[in-house]
């Protein structure tokens, strides 16, 4: 069994600009062009806290998950949630 790493770039366009607690999802995809059995996101989650009053939001929570769309062709989608 071989291991292959692939970087998927996801552009976080403007989201949650009013400081509301709204969940936004972003997606990125990569195809390895061979059968895959397992896909895992290297970073599954992180949270940022803002303590200064010059920020209109208090925290941002980001979670990532790798989903296998087509195991035979090796298509993996990264689903990233931002709150």
C-alpha positions in Angstrom: 0.0 0.0 0.0 1.4 3.4 -1.0 0.7 6.8 0.6 0.2 9.9 -1.5 -0.2 13.4 -0.2 -1.9 16.1 -2.2 -2.5 19.7 -1.3 -6.0 21.1 -2.1 -6.3 24.9 -2.3 -9.6 26.3 -1.1 -10.2 30.0 -1.5 -12.1 31.5 1.5 -14.0 34.3 -0.1 -15.8 36.8 2.1 -17.9 35.2 4.8 -19.7 36.1 8.0 -18.8 39.8 7.8 -21.4 40.9 10.3 -20.1 38.8 13.2 -23.1 36.5 13.1 -22.7 32.8 13.9 -23.4 31.5 10.4 -21.9 28.2 9.1 -20.3 28.5 5.6 -19.0 25.5 3.6 -16.2 25.5 1.1 -15.2 22.6 -1.2 -12.0 21.5 -3.0 -11.4 18.4 -5.1 -8.5 16.3 -6.3 -8.4 13.2 -8.4 -5.5 10.7 -7.9 -6.5 8.6 -11.0 -6.1 5.3 -9.2 -8.1 3.3 -6.7 -8.0 4.7 -3.1 -9.2 3.1 0.1 -8.9 5.9 2.6 -8.6 9.7 2.6 -7.9 11.9 5.7 -7.6 15.7 6.0 -4.2 16.5 7.5 -5.7 19.3 9.6 -9.1 18.4 10.9 -10.0 21.6 12.8 -8.7 24.8 14.4 -10.2 27.8 16.2 -9.1 31.4 16.2 -10.1 33.7 19.1 -10.0 37.5 18.9 -9.8 39.3 22.2 -9.3 42.9 21.1 -12.3 45.1 20.6 -11.3 46.2 17.1 -12.6 42.9 15.7 -16.3 42.5 14.9 -16.2 38.8 15.6 -15.0 36.9 18.7 -13.9 33.6 17.2 -13.7 31.5 13.9 -14.0 27.8 14.0 -12.7 25.8 10.9 -13.2 22.1 10.4 -12.1 20.0 7.5 -13.1 16.5 6.3 -11.9 14.4 3.3 -14.7 12.6 1.5 -14.1 9.9 -1.1 -16.4 10.6 -4.0 -15.1 7.9 -6.4 -12.9 5.3 -4.9 -12.0 3.6 -8.2 -10.8 6.8 -9.9 -9.5 8.3 -6.6 -11.6 11.4 -6.4 -11.5 13.1 -3.0 -13.4 16.2 -2.0 -12.4 18.3 1.0 -15.3 19.8 2.8 -14.3 22.8 5.0 -16.8 24.4 7.4 -16.3 27.9 8.7 -18.3 29.3 11.7 
